[in-house]
Amino acid sequence: MAETNLPSGPSLSQISGTWRDIAQNAARTLGLGILAPSNPSQNTLKQLMDSCINGPGGDVSQRMRTADLGRTYLELDTQRRRDFLTCLAEDFSPDEQKLRQSVDNYLSATSDAKRAVAADKLRQSSAPERLKLLTQFNALPNGIKFLVDMRTDLLAFKGKDPFLQALDSDLQQLLSSWFDIGFLDFVEMTWRTPAALLEKLITYEAVHQITSWNDLRNRLDSDRRCYALFHPRMPDEPLAFVEVALVEGLADNVQDILDVSAPLGDPRDADTAIFYSITNTQTGLRGINFGEHLIKKVVPHLSKELPRIQNFSTLSPVPGFKCWLDNLDSVAFENAVTREELKALQQRTDLEEAKEAILSCTDQDKWLENAELAELLRGPLLRLSAAYFLEKDPRGRALDPVARFHLKNGAELHQINWMGDTSDKGISQAAGIMVNYKYDLANIEKNHEQFMNDGIVAMSSQVKGYLKQLRSNSGTKGPLQRLRKTMAS
């Protein structure tokens, strides 16, 4: 894949300076003064926004006012930015009177032709004025990055405020259209990629922290791959990236993959591509799914480059398992242990209940390093983890966010790996468990449809075996029903 020599990105001060120059140059051309004071009042902010949307003049005047308003936003502190966004949300929402009139006209239309005209008028009147201003920001240099960062602020502010939520919906819809997958560039990141971009990988990596340049080089070596998506108007900012290990067989431990001292593998011998880290980098683009598109680009690319690779799988974290386990009811624990396991746990902890005994062990420091204790907990925790992947959140979605992503994309829950991540983070979040989600190209569409339509989780015989053990320990089919009533947090 061709490398792209990309510059480092502009800082906020550079964007602010650029927009100030635009405003000043336009003002001199038109014989006007700069509109925005250094610390505008809320009323002044409203006037400035209205001037950008409805003010007189042509494109040059509009560009000047918009650039100056954007420059003002960049120089505000956190509270004043919230005031700015609140003003934009509340004072430039759809005109209620016009909207009511449009609804009445649509409901009273007496023919299909009149209803079509009324529906178009209704659509126009329901569009808030702020959309025009957001689009004007986008037309400025680095405007799309400005809007992405503005939405990052908005997500932190909005809470349950209905006006800010509506503004967020508007902004997300605009960004979704501007970041359509058809506009994105698919780029392989290598050790020859400009250092400024490699630094972004180190900064943004959210799954397995990159601890050094040596660590990064290991992840970009010949038996590894890293691919990223870029937008042409944000060429210095990866939107998402995926790290891939080229191995023989199914990798079941992430420390083995990340080990900088491990011998280098020959990618020509690899039969499996392991996606071990997928990171979305821009908080302001939350809700826009780049990971799915990225995987769909990587699979055919690797298949063409290395035809011997026939298996595509993840090695994924289970970030919510330990929290879910801590809040699970005691009956589920009772159904997850055999009589022999319960007896051994009671002897080790002097605790009668399975839940208390198991949690007392997993709350110990470095418990996974105790081989005897780890082996004792292995069976119960693997059975409970299998049940965890069937759990739903209050919105009826798969409770685990990583599972939600891969199952939605058509993957199979293929293998649950004991001691898959023995880092402090892996132990505290998932009791050391990791998962392989397998992308079987022949079954992706079927798995996706079954999951989306009926909530059916495609799973291997290994996972089904753990679930059968969970059911059979007490001779009842009740545990899974009880599990779904536990806390979904």
Secondary structure by P-SEA (a helix, b strand, c coil): cccccccccccaaaaaaaaaaaaaaaaaaacccccccccccaaaaaaaaaaaacccccaaaaaaaaaaaaaaaaaccaaaaaaaaaaaaccccccaaaaaaaaaaaaacccaaaaaaaaaaaaaaacccaaaaaaaaaaccaaaaaaaaaaaaaaacccccaaaaaaaaaaaaaaaaaaccccbbbbbbcccccaaaaaaaaacccccccccaaaaaaaacccbbbbbbbbccccccccbbbbbbbcccccccccccccccccccccccccbbbbccccccccccccccaaaaaaaaaaaaaaaacccccbbbbbcccccaaaaaaaccaaaaaaaccaaaaaaaaaacccccaaaaaaaaaaccccccaaaaaaaaaaaaaaaaaaaaaccccccccccaaaaaaaaaccccccccccccccaaaaacccbbbbbbccccccaaaaaaaaaacccccccaaaaaaaaaaacccccccaaaaaaacccc
